[in-house]
Amino acid sequence: MKRKKDRPLTPAERRSLFLLSAFLLAAIGLGLWLNLSQHEIVPPSEILVRSGQDLRVPLAELSLGKARIFKIEEQEGGPIRVFVKRQDHGRVVVTFAACRRCDRANRPSRVSEGQLICGHCGEPMPLLAEGATLAKEKDCTPVPVQFRIDGDSLLVRAADIEAGRPLFARNQN
């Protein structure tokens, strides 16, 4: 069988090959950048916790600047959602994953790039500074939850979570 002679690539074929290579390299670079950077394309899913149990989170799972929402199953009312974040300077913040105006919202609050986004207005919720008290009027500041560091994990008592249920009752003004 006779073998065909190799022919050089035409300028159009060279240009197509170059563009295909550049596109593949750009796609691989973008994938690596998104994987290794702090950007969240898909927000983290809520972690389901059984009602009546203490919320215990290993501190090793709380990386700096990242946040999670823990959803406590329904008991008497609707589910209670708790926001946990280790801030960039290492301080841990635990709040309810709703502000006192979210009861009128059509959608729940969510986590985006380590911030709690209000379900009512869609803006990032400001976290209380350490030692600050919650304002009397209803605003977008999430309500803090008492917690303690127990060894190498964060512990939120089930009673402290249930104590916050009246704050989010639908019949409040």
C-alpha positions in Angstrom: 0.0 0.0 0.0 1.2 3.4 -1.0 1.6 6.0 1.8 0.4 9.6 1.2 2.9 12.3 1.4 2.6 14.7 4.4 1.6 18.1 3.4 2.2 21.3 5.4 -0.7 23.0 7.2 -2.4 25.8 5.4 -2.5 29.2 7.1 -6.3 28.7 7.9 -5.6 25.3 9.5 -2.7 26.8 11.5 -4.9 29.6 12.8 -7.7 27.2 13.7 -5.3 24.9 15.6 -3.8 27.9 17.4 -7.3 29.2 18.4 -8.3 25.8 19.6 -5.2 25.4 21.7 -5.6 28.9 23.2 -9.2 28.2 24.1 -8.3 24.9 25.8 -5.5 26.5 27.8 -7.8 29.4 28.8 -10.5 26.9 29.9 -8.1 24.9 32.0 -6.6 28.1 33.5 -10.1 29.3 34.4 -11.0 26.0 36.0 -7.8 26.0 38.1 -8.4 29.6 39.2 -11.9 28.9 40.3 -11.0 25.7 42.0 -8.0 27.2 43.9 -9.4 30.7 44.6 -12.0 31.8 47.2 -14.8 32.3 44.6 -18.0 30.4 45.1 -19.9 29.7 41.9 -22.4 27.5 43.6 -23.2 28.5 47.2 -22.5 25.8 49.8 -25.5 23.6 50.5 -27.2 23.7 53.9 -26.3 21.0 56.4 -29.3 19.3 57.9 -29.3 18.8 61.7 -31.9 16.9 63.7 -34.1 18.9 65.9 -33.4 18.7 69.6 -29.7 18.0 69.1 -26.9 20.3 70.0 -25.1 21.7 66.9 -21.4 20.6 67.0 -19.1 21.8 64.3 -15.4 20.8 64.2 -13.3 24.0 64.0 -11.2 22.3 61.3 -14.2 22.5 59.0 -14.5 26.3 59.4 -11.8 27.8 57.2 -11.1 31.5 57.3 -13.7 33.6 55.5 -16.0 30.7 54.7 -19.5 30.3 56.0 -22.1 27.6 56.3 -25.8 27.4 57.1 -27.1 24.6 59.3 -30.8 23.8 59.0 -32.4 22.4 62.1 -35.4 20.2 61.1 -38.9 21.2 61.9 -40.2 20.6 65.4 -43.2 22.8 66.2 -42.8 25.6 63.7 -40.8 25.9 60.6 -37.1 25.0 60.3 -34.5 27.2 62.0 -31.4 28.1 60.0 -28.2 28.9 61.8 -25.3 30.8 60.1 -21.7 29.9 61.2 -18.6 31.8 60.0 -15.0 32.0 60.9 -14.0 35.5 60.0 -10.7 36.4 58.3 -9.1 37.3 61.7 -10.2 34.0 63.2 -13.2 35.1 65.3 -16.2 32.7 65.0 -19.6 34.2 64.5 -22.9 32.3 65.0 -26.2 33.9 64.2 -29.6 32.9 63.0 -29.6 32.8 59.2 -32.3 35.5 59.0 -32.8 39.1 60.0 -35.8 40.3 61.9 -37.3 41.5 58.6 -36.9 38.2 56.7 -40.2 36.8 58.0 -41.8 39.0 55.2 -39.4 37.7 52.6 -40.5 35.5 49.7 -37.1 33.7 49.8 -34.8 32.6 52.6 -31.4 34.3 53.2 -28.4 32.6 51.6 -24.6 32.5 51.7 -22.6 34.1 49.0 -18.8 34.5 49.1 -18.8 34.0 52.9 -21.5 36.6 53.5 -25.0 36.2 54.7 -27.4 37.7 52.1 -30.8 38.9 53.3 -33.8 37.2 51.8 -35.8 40.4 52.2 -33.6 43.0 50.5 -30.9 40.9 48.9 -28.0 42.9 50.5 -25.2 41.4 52.7 -26.2 41.4 56.3 -23.9 43.3 58.7 -22.6 41.1 61.5 -22.6 42.6 65.0 -19.2 43.5 66.4 -18.0 41.7 69.4 -19.8 43.0 72.5 -22.3 45.1 70.5 -26.0 44.8 71.2 -28.8 44.3 68.8 -30.8 47.5 67.9 -34.5 47.6 69.0 -35.9 48.3 65.5 -36.1 45.5 63.0 -33.2 45.8 60.6 -31.0 43.5 58.5 -28.6 42.6 61.3 -28.9 38.9 62.0 -29.7 37.8 65.6 -26.6 36.3 67.4 -26.8 32.8 68.9 -24.9 31.9 72.1 -22.1 29.3 71.5 -18.9 28.1 73.1 -15.7 26.5 71.9 -15.6 22.9 73.4 -12.2 21.4 72.7 -11.7 21.3 69.0 -15.3 22.0 68.0 -17.9 24.8 68.2 -21.0 23.9 70.3 -24.4 25.5 70.0 -26.9 24.2 72.5 -30.3 23.0 71.1 -32.0 25.1 73.9 -30.3 28.3 72.6 -31.4 27.6 69.1 -35.0 26.9 70.2 -35.0 30.1 72.3 -34.7 32.1 69.1 -37.8 30.6 67.5 -40.2 33.4 68.8 -38.0 36.1 67.1 -39.1 34.7 63.7 -42.8 34.1 64.3 -44.9 35.2 61.3 -47.4 37.0 63.4 -45.0 39.6 64.8 -45.2 43.2 63.4 
